[in-house]
Every structure is written in C-alpha cells, then in structure tokens.
Amino acid sequence: MKTTIEWEKGFLRYAFEGDWDWDEFYQSLERGRTPDPKNPADVILDFRDVTNIAPDAVLRFKPAAQMAEQNKRRYIVVARSSAIQTIFMLFIRIYSNLATRFYMVNTLEDAYNLLSRPDHAASVNPEIA
C-alpha cells in the first residue's frame, strides 16, 4: 500500500492507495505523528484509492484506538468503499469514547469543509458527517 503524508493548513493528511496492509498503515501513522504532543493536529485519513482490505480489521483496532487517544484532535475518514465504511462503524462502536472525534465523509472536499467548521462537534453526527 502506498502512503502519502502531507501537512496542510494546520492538519495532517494521509492518502492511502492500493491493497490494504496493516503494518504499512501503522508505520505511516508513526511517520506522521505530530511533532509536538502539546499541539496535536487534526487528521484526514484518505482511503478513496484503497483497493483490497485486509480481513483482520477488528483484531487491529486496539493500536489505532491507542494512537487516537494520544492525539486529542479530530479524525476525518474519507472513504467510498463499503468495506472501509463498515470498518469505521465497527471501530467507533467498539471505542465509543472516541466516537465524538471521528467522522466519515465521501469526498476530500467534505473533509476540508468539516475541518473549517469550528462548531462541527455540536452539529454533526459523529458517525457520518
């Protein structure tokens, strides 16, 4: 799986493409970790170009939840795949304490719009924006 990591206007965007690989996914998250833990960044996880999904998603949720706990900001997942949407829904149901910081959108434009709204938490369903 190819991963691109970019800082954009105060947030971090990960773009994944190709076959899903959990090891590469976690290595990418580590490479893009916020340099200053006192100033965490919002994160866009762009899965629009991911093809095949690894079958062991539920077994791999705990490290993702631990990373999300460390970064107290928002996570916006961009995905059109029903498999990734299902993984997202399972994740926020299992880790409901994180649900208010995780959002799912269909387009990158929707993700940017969500990040530009400071009052989004009170007005948007945390499961799907």
Order of alpha helices (4+ residues) and beta strands (2+ residues): beta-beta-alpha-beta-alpha-beta-alpha-beta-alpha-alpha
